[in-house]
Amino acid sequence: MFDMLSFIELKRDGGEASSGEVRSFVKEFASGRIPDYQAASWLMAVCFNGLSEAELREFTLALADSGSRMTFGKDLFLVDKHSTGGVGDKITLILVPLAAACGLSVAKLSGPGLGFTGGTVDKLAALPGFRTHLTSGEFRDQVRRIGCAVSGHSEDLAPAEGKFYSLRDVTGTVPSLPLICSSIVSKKIAGGADAFVFDVKCGRGAFMKTRPEGKALAEALVSLSRSLGKKSSALVTAMDQPLGEWIGNAAEVIEAVDVLQGRGPADVRELSVKLAGRMLVLAGKGTAEEGERIAEDTLSGGGALEKFREFLQAQGGPVEAAEDPRAVLPLAGETMFLRAEKDGTVDSVDARAIGEGVKRLGGGRQSLHEVLDLSVAVRLCRKEGEGVRRGDPLLEIRYSSGEKLREALPWFSRAFVLAEKYEKKSTAERSIVLETIE
């Protein structure tokens, strides 16, 4: 009989569990025989003492094997992408149809928001009728039919990982490197992908606060994937300020469609193209430069937008969202602006503070089963390096509840730091990609 208390004490004291113990723990927790409070205790011990390479590999495989694994046959080579989470990160909504339009097969398992970051499943849930959870058969068939599918956790795909994911969100155990690695890679293994591209965020709005931390996670993800026989690479990308202009579930879908239509913020488009290029490299379709050129041409030529229409139709979403997303996804009805109190230049925008503010508006979870308000959002009216005059808007806030607005305003107010002198800095040449881990 599995002894959970001894298992917790072993990790608390820095010991290493056997592969059988790790497997038993995951099985017992997934079945409900281990209560959340004991699992949370072990998660916190891992935050302090980590996992050995053997424990990490076994924990990852146990999560992947807690349900059925997707299989697509040897004739299909699947490439997947995962972001470690950021504020305003709507890249998956663009990248999945873009990569499929470039001829790749993409089967993506995604989760809801975690901590102060947004989740792809929550964003897609803002689309009326969109099915965010597919059965294994539906998932497989859709990838074969149109080249891509996105699904949240289901009963038969990595169910134990889904339980751990939700528990980490409300127990302060999100920013643990081995827990992040096992969560990400187990979903990739369960989803049946042959190769992975990781978008590892670092900065104020990421779980990895510094570039060295981001690089360490990127290297750990690539190493773990390789140890499990999967091809992978990682991009370390900047997340000091939010990605794009809009933050909020429905609003980020709108901005993603803007990019697919050939508009949208330059940083969102750049990262989408670079990640698609890297996916094409792993699929053996040329160099990084050649892959990016294919992706850029596909995006500019409308191929990605057409694939997005197919994607919406396949999963029950409103196809008209590809043409006029604002008509399908109305934002919260109340609006206010946070304005500059003096002349100056935006020296920094704290993505973490923005994310925490949106969470308090109702756009993120503060308890395990909280229902989100998918319509709340904020828009960055100014980003780093842009000059402002007193009274100029810094942030447009779309809210539904005055009480929640009052909770959010202190976070929004501390997000902007203005330099004293009014000037326009040059930021055009600054790439969002800091380095690449092969």
C-alpha positions as CSV (number, residue, x, y, z in Angstrom):
1,M,0.0,0.0,0.0
2,F,1.3,3.4,-1.0
3,D,2.4,5.5,2.0
4,M,1.7,9.2,1.1
5,L,3.0,10.6,4.3
6,S,6.4,9.0,3.9
7,F,6.5,10.1,0.3
8,I,5.9,13.7,1.4
9,E,8.6,13.4,4.1
10,L,11.1,12.0,1.7
11,K,10.9,15.0,-0.6
12,R,10.7,17.4,2.3
13,D,14.0,16.1,3.5
14,G,15.6,16.2,0.1
15,G,15.4,12.5,-0.7
16,E,14.8,10.8,-4.1
17,A,11.8,8.6,-4.7
18,S,11.9,5.4,-6.7
19,S,10.2,5.2,-10.1
20,G,7.5,2.9,-8.6
21,E,6.8,5.4,-5.8
22,V,6.4,8.3,-8.3
23,R,4.1,6.2,-10.5
24,S,2.0,5.1,-7.5
25,F,1.7,8.7,-6.3
26,V,0.4,10.0,-9.6
27,K,-2.0,7.0,-9.9
28,E,-3.4,7.4,-6.4
29,F,-3.9,11.2,-6.8
30,A,-5.5,10.9,-10.2
31,S,-8.0,8.3,-8.7
32,G,-8.9,10.7,-5.9
33,R,-7.5,8.5,-3.1
34,I,-4.9,11.2,-2.2
35,P,-6.5,14.4,-1.0
36,D,-5.6,17.8,-2.4
37,Y,-3.9,19.0,0.8
38,Q,-1.4,16.1,0.8
39,A,-0.7,16.5,-2.9
40,A,-0.2,20.3,-2.3
41,S,2.2,19.5,0.5
42,W,4.4,17.4,-1.9
43,L,4.2,20.1,-4.6
44,M,5.5,22.7,-2.1
45,A,8.3,20.3,-1.1
46,V,9.3,20.0,-4.8
47,C,9.3,23.8,-5.0
48,F,12.0,23.8,-2.3
49,N,14.0,20.7,-3.1
50,G,13.4,20.0,-6.8
51,L,13.3,16.6,-8.5
52,S,16.2,14.5,-9.7
53,E,16.5,13.8,-13.4
54,A,15.1,10.3,-12.9
55,E,12.2,11.6,-10.8
56,L,11.4,14.3,-13.3
57,R,11.4,11.9,-16.2
58,E,9.3,9.3,-14.3
59,F,6.8,12.0,-13.1
60,T,6.4,13.3,-16.6
61,L,5.8,9.9,-18.1
62,A,3.4,9.0,-15.3
63,L,1.4,12.2,-16.0
64,A,1.3,11.4,-19.7
65,D,0.3,7.8,-19.1
66,S,-2.5,8.7,-16.6
67,G,-4.8,8.5,-19.6
68,S,-4.6,7.4,-23.1
69,R,-1.9,8.7,-25.4
70,M,-2.8,10.0,-28.8
71,T,-1.4,8.1,-31.8
72,F,-1.6,9.4,-35.3
73,G,0.3,6.8,-37.3
74,K,3.8,6.8,-38.7
75,D,2.6,8.7,-41.8
76,L,2.0,11.9,-39.8
77,F,4.7,14.0,-38.3
78,L,3.3,16.3,-35.6
79,V,4.9,19.5,-34.4
80,D,3.6,21.3,-31.3
81,K,4.3,24.6,-29.5
82,H,4.0,25.6,-25.9
83,S,4.4,28.9,-24.2
84,T,5.4,29.1,-20.5
85,G,2.8,31.8,-20.0
86,G,2.8,35.5,-20.3
87,V,0.5,38.6,-20.2
88,G,-1.2,39.2,-23.5
89,D,0.1,36.0,-25.0
90,K,-2.4,35.1,-27.7
91,I,0.2,33.5,-30.0
92,T,-1.4,30.0,-30.1
93,L,-4.5,31.5,-31.7
94,I,-2.4,32.7,-34.6
95,L,0.3,30.0,-34.7
96,V,-1.8,26.9,-34.8
97,P,-3.7,27.9,-38.1
98,L,-0.5,29.5,-39.4
99,A,1.6,26.4,-39.0
100,A,-1.2,24.2,-40.4
101,A,-1.5,26.6,-43.4
102,C,2.3,26.1,-43.9
103,G,1.7,22.3,-44.3
104,L,2.4,21.1,-40.8
105,S,0.2,19.0,-38.6
106,V,-0.4,20.6,-35.2
107,A,-2.2,18.8,-32.3
108,K,-2.3,21.1,-29.3
109,L,-3.4,20.4,-25.8
110,S,-3.8,23.6,-23.8
111,G,-4.9,24.6,-20.4
112,P,-6.8,27.5,-18.7
113,G,-5.1,30.5,-17.2
114,L,-2.4,29.9,-14.5
115,G,-1.6,32.5,-11.9
116,F,-1.7,36.0,-13.5
117,T,-1.3,34.7,-17.0
118,G,-4.0,34.0,-19.5
119,G,-4.9,30.5,-20.9
120,T,-5.6,29.5,-24.5
121,V,-8.7,27.5,-23.5
122,D,-10.2,30.5,-21.7
123,K,-9.6,32.7,-24.7
124,L,-11.2,30.2,-27.1
125,A,-14.2,29.8,-24.6
126,A,-15.1,33.4,-25.4
127,L,-16.1,32.3,-28.9
128,P,-19.8,31.4,-28.8
129,G,-20.3,27.6,-29.4
130,F,-16.5,26.8,-29.7
131,R,-15.8,23.4,-28.3
132,T,-12.7,23.7,-26.1
133,H,-12.7,20.0,-25.2
134,L,-12.5,17.2,-27.8
135,T,-12.5,13.5,-27.3
136,S,-9.4,11.6,-28.5
137,G,-11.2,10.4,-31.6
138,E,-12.4,13.9,-32.5
139,F,-9.0,15.4,-31.8
140,R,-7.2,12.8,-34.0
141,D,-9.7,13.1,-36.9
142,Q,-9.6,16.9,-36.9
143,V,-5.9,17.0,-37.2
144,R,-6.0,14.5,-40.1
145,R,-8.8,16.4,-41.8
146,I,-7.7,20.1,-41.5
147,G,-4.1,19.9,-40.1
148,C,-4.8,21.3,-36.6
149,A,-6.8,21.0,-33.4
150,V,-6.7,22.6,-30.0
151,S,-8.3,20.9,-26.9
152,G,-8.3,21.4,-23.2
153,H,-7.8,18.7,-20.7
154,S,-10.2,15.8,-21.1
155,E,-10.9,12.6,-19.1
156,D,-8.7,10.5,-21.4
157,L,-5.8,12.8,-22.2
158,A,-3.3,13.4,-19.3
159,P,-6.1,13.7,-16.7
160,A,-3.6,13.6,-13.8
161,E,-1.7,16.6,-15.2
162,G,-5.0,18.5,-15.4
163,K,-5.6,17.9,-11.7
164,F,-2.1,19.0,-10.8
165,Y,-2.4,22.0,-13.0
166,S,-5.5,23.3,-11.2
167,L,-4.0,22.6,-7.8
168,R,-0.8,24.4,-8.6
169,D,-2.7,27.5,-9.6
170,V,-4.2,28.0,-6.1
171,T,-1.4,26.7,-3.9
172,G,1.5,29.0,-4.7
173,T,3.4,26.2,-6.5
174,V,3.3,27.5,-10.1
175,P,7.0,28.8,-10.5
176,S,8.8,25.5,-9.9
177,L,11.1,24.5,-12.8
178,P,10.6,20.7,-12.6
179,L,6.8,21.1,-12.1
180,I,6.6,23.5,-15.1
181,C,8.7,21.1,-17.2
182,S,6.7,18.0,-16.3
183,S,3.4,19.8,-16.9
184,I,4.4,21.0,-20.3
185,V,6.2,17.9,-21.7
186,S,3.6,15.4,-20.3
187,K,0.9,17.2,-22.3
188,K,3.1,17.1,-25.4
189,I,3.7,13.4,-24.9
190,A,0.0,12.7,-24.4
191,G,-0.9,14.7,-27.4
192,G,1.2,12.5,-29.7
193,A,3.5,15.2,-31.1
194,D,6.9,14.2,-32.5
195,A,8.6,17.5,-32.0
196,F,8.1,20.5,-29.7
197,V,8.9,24.2,-29.9
198,F,8.9,26.0,-26.6
199,D,8.3,29.7,-26.1
200,V,10.0,30.4,-22.8
201,K,9.0,33.9,-21.4
202,C,11.3,35.8,-19.1
203,G,10.8,39.2,-17.4
204,R,8.4,40.9,-15.0
205,G,5.3,39.3,-16.6
206,A,6.7,35.7,-16.7
207,F,7.3,33.0,-14.1
208,M,11.0,33.2,-15.0
209,K,11.9,36.7,-14.0
210,T,15.4,36.9,-15.4
211,R,17.0,36.0,-18.7
212,P,19.3,33.4,-17.0
213,E,16.2,31.8,-15.4
214,G,14.5,31.7,-18.8
215,K,17.5,30.1,-20.4
216,A,17.7,27.5,-17.6
217,L,14.1,26.5,-18.2
218,A,14.5,26.5,-22.0
219,E,17.5,24.2,-21.6
220,A,15.6,22.0,-19.1
221,L,12.6,21.6,-21.5
222,V,14.8,20.7,-24.4
223,S,16.9,18.3,-22.3
224,L,13.8,16.5,-20.9
225,S,12.2,16.3,-24.3
226,R,15.4,14.8,-25.8
227,S,15.6,12.3,-22.9
228,L,12.1,11.1,-23.9
229,G,13.1,10.8,-27.6
230,K,11.5,14.0,-28.9
231,K,13.0,16.6,-31.2
232,S,12.7,20.1,-29.7
233,S,14.0,23.7,-29.6
234,A,13.2,26.7,-27.5
235,L,13.0,30.5,-27.9
236,V,13.7,32.7,-24.9
237,T,11.5,35.7,-25.3
238,A,11.0,39.0,-23.5
239,M,8.0,39.5,-21.2
240,D,8.7,42.6,-19.2
241,Q,5.8,44.4,-20.8
242,P,2.7,42.7,-22.1
243,L,2.7,41.2,-25.6
244,G,0.6,43.2,-28.0
245,E,-1.9,45.8,-27.0
246,W,-4.9,43.9,-25.6
247,I,-5.0,41.8,-22.4
248,G,-8.2,39.9,-21.6
249,N,-9.8,36.7,-23.0
250,A,-12.2,38.0,-25.7
251,A,-10.0,41.0,-26.5
252,E,-7.0,38.8,-27.2
253,V,-9.0,36.7,-29.7
254,I,-9.9,39.9,-31.5
255,E,-6.2,41.0,-31.6
256,A,-5.2,37.5,-32.9
257,V,-7.7,37.8,-35.8
258,D,-6.3,41.3,-36.5
259,V,-2.9,39.7,-37.0
260,L,-4.3,37.0,-39.2
261,Q,-6.0,39.7,-41.3
262,G,-2.6,41.4,-41.8
263,R,-2.9,44.0,-39.1
264,G,-2.2,43.9,-35.4
265,P,0.9,44.7,-33.3
266,A,4.3,44.1,-34.7
267,D,5.6,42.2,-31.7
268,V,2.8,39.6,-31.9
269,R,3.3,39.1,-35.6
270,E,7.1,38.8,-35.2
271,L,6.9,36.1,-32.6
272,S,4.2,34.2,-34.5
273,V,6.4,34.1,-37.6
274,K,9.6,33.1,-35.7
275,L,7.9,30.3,-33.9
276,A,6.3,29.0,-37.1
277,G,9.7,29.1,-38.7
278,R,11.2,27.0,-35.9
279,M,8.4,24.5,-36.2
280,L,9.1,24.2,-40.0
281,V,12.8,23.5,-39.1
282,L,11.9,20.6,-36.8
283,A,9.7,19.2,-39.5
284,G,12.7,19.2,-41.9
285,K,11.4,22.0,-44.2
286,G,14.5,24.2,-44.4
287,T,16.5,26.5,-42.3
288,A,15.2,29.0,-39.7
289,E,15.4,31.8,-42.3
290,E,13.6,29.8,-44.9
291,G,10.9,28.7,-42.4
292,E,10.3,32.3,-41.4
293,R,10.0,33.4,-45.0
294,I,7.4,30.6,-45.7
295,A,5.5,31.7,-42.5
296,E,5.6,35.4,-43.4
297,D,4.4,34.7,-47.0
298,T,1.6,32.4,-45.7
299,L,0.4,35.0,-43.2
300,S,0.6,37.9,-45.7
301,G,-1.2,35.9,-48.4
302,G,-4.2,35.1,-46.2
303,G,-3.6,31.3,-45.9
304,A,-3.5,31.4,-42.2
305,L,-6.8,33.3,-42.0
306,E,-8.5,30.8,-44.2
307,K,-7.1,28.0,-42.0
308,F,-8.5,29.8,-39.0
309,R,-11.9,29.7,-40.6
310,E,-11.6,26.0,-41.0
311,F,-10.5,25.6,-37.4
312,L,-13.5,27.6,-36.1
313,Q,-15.9,25.6,-38.2
314,A,-14.4,22.3,-37.2
315,Q,-14.8,23.0,-33.4
316,G,-18.2,24.6,-33.6
317,G,-17.1,28.3,-33.3
318,P,-18.6,31.2,-35.2
319,V,-16.9,31.3,-38.6
320,E,-17.9,35.0,-38.9
321,A,-15.3,35.7,-36.2
322,A,-12.6,35.4,-38.9
323,E,-14.2,38.4,-40.7
324,D,-15.5,40.7,-37.9
325,P,-14.5,39.4,-34.4
326,R,-15.7,42.5,-32.7
327,A,-19.3,41.7,-33.7
328,V,-19.0,38.2,-32.2
329,L,-16.9,39.1,-29.1
330,P,-18.3,42.2,-27.4
331,L,-16.1,43.6,-24.6
332,A,-17.3,44.7,-21.2
333,G,-19.7,47.7,-21.5
334,E,-18.0,50.1,-19.0
335,T,-14.9,52.0,-19.9
336,M,-12.4,54.2,-18.1
337,F,-8.9,55.5,-18.9
338,L,-5.9,55.5,-16.7
339,R,-4.1,58.8,-17.7
340,A,-0.6,60.2,-17.3
341,E,-0.2,62.5,-14.4
342,K,2.8,64.4,-16.0
343,D,4.8,64.7,-19.2
344,G,7.4,62.1,-19.7
345,T,8.4,58.9,-21.5
346,V,7.2,55.4,-20.6
347,D,10.3,53.9,-19.1
348,S,8.6,50.5,-18.2
349,V,5.3,48.7,-18.2
350,D,5.1,46.0,-15.6
351,A,3.4,43.1,-17.3
352,R,2.8,41.3,-13.9
353,A,0.9,44.3,-12.5
354,I,-1.3,44.4,-15.6
355,G,-2.0,40.7,-15.4
356,E,-2.8,40.9,-11.7
357,G,-5.1,43.8,-12.5
358,V,-7.0,42.0,-15.2
359,K,-7.3,39.0,-12.9
360,R,-9.0,41.2,-10.3
361,L,-11.4,42.6,-12.9
362,G,-12.6,39.0,-13.3
363,G,-10.5,38.0,-16.2
364,G,-8.4,35.4,-14.2
365,R,-9.0,33.0,-11.3
366,Q,-8.4,33.7,-7.7
367,S,-10.0,30.4,-6.5
368,L,-10.1,27.0,-8.0
369,H,-13.6,27.0,-9.5
370,E,-14.1,30.7,-10.1
371,V,-16.1,31.5,-13.3
372,L,-14.3,34.1,-15.5
373,D,-15.7,37.3,-17.0
374,L,-14.4,36.7,-20.5
375,S,-15.4,40.2,-21.6
376,V,-13.2,42.3,-19.3
377,A,-10.0,43.6,-20.8
378,V,-7.4,46.4,-20.9
379,R,-5.6,48.0,-23.9
380,L,-2.1,49.5,-23.6
381,C,-2.4,53.0,-25.1
382,R,1.4,53.5,-24.6
383,K,4.2,51.0,-24.5
384,E,7.9,51.3,-23.4
385,G,9.8,54.1,-25.1
386,E,6.7,56.2,-26.1
387,G,6.3,59.8,-25.0
388,V,3.2,61.0,-23.2
389,R,1.8,64.4,-22.2
390,R,-0.1,65.0,-19.0
391,G,-3.6,63.7,-19.4
392,D,-2.8,61.3,-22.2
393,P,-4.3,57.8,-21.8
394,L,-1.9,55.0,-20.7
395,L,-4.5,52.3,-20.3
396,E,-8.0,51.7,-21.5
397,I,-10.0,49.6,-19.0
398,R,-13.1,47.6,-20.0
399,Y,-14.9,46.4,-16.9
400,S,-18.2,45.0,-15.7
401,S,-18.1,45.6,-12.0
402,G,-17.3,48.8,-10.2
403,E,-16.2,46.9,-7.1
404,K,-13.8,44.7,-9.1
405,L,-12.5,47.9,-10.8
406,R,-11.6,49.3,-7.5
407,E,-9.6,46.1,-6.6
408,A,-7.8,46.3,-9.9
409,L,-6.9,50.0,-10.1
410,P,-4.0,49.9,-7.6
411,W,-2.3,47.2,-9.8
412,F,-2.8,49.2,-13.0
413,S,-1.6,52.4,-11.4
414,R,1.7,50.9,-10.4
415,A,2.3,49.3,-13.8
416,F,3.6,52.4,-15.5
417,V,6.9,54.1,-14.7
418,L,7.5,57.4,-16.5
419,A,10.9,59.0,-17.1
420,E,10.9,62.7,-16.4
421,K,11.9,63.9,-19.9
422,Y,9.5,63.7,-22.8
423,E,11.1,62.0,-25.7
424,K,10.6,59.2,-28.2
425,K,13.0,56.3,-27.9
426,S,13.7,54.0,-30.8
427,T,12.4,50.5,-30.2
428,A,11.8,49.3,-33.8
429,E,15.0,47.3,-33.9
430,R,14.5,45.5,-30.6
431,S,13.6,41.8,-31.2
432,I,11.3,40.1,-28.8
433,V,13.4,36.9,-29.2
434,L,16.4,37.0,-26.8
435,E,18.0,33.7,-27.7
436,T,17.4,30.3,-29.2
437,I,18.2,26.9,-27.6
438,E,18.6,24.1,-30.1
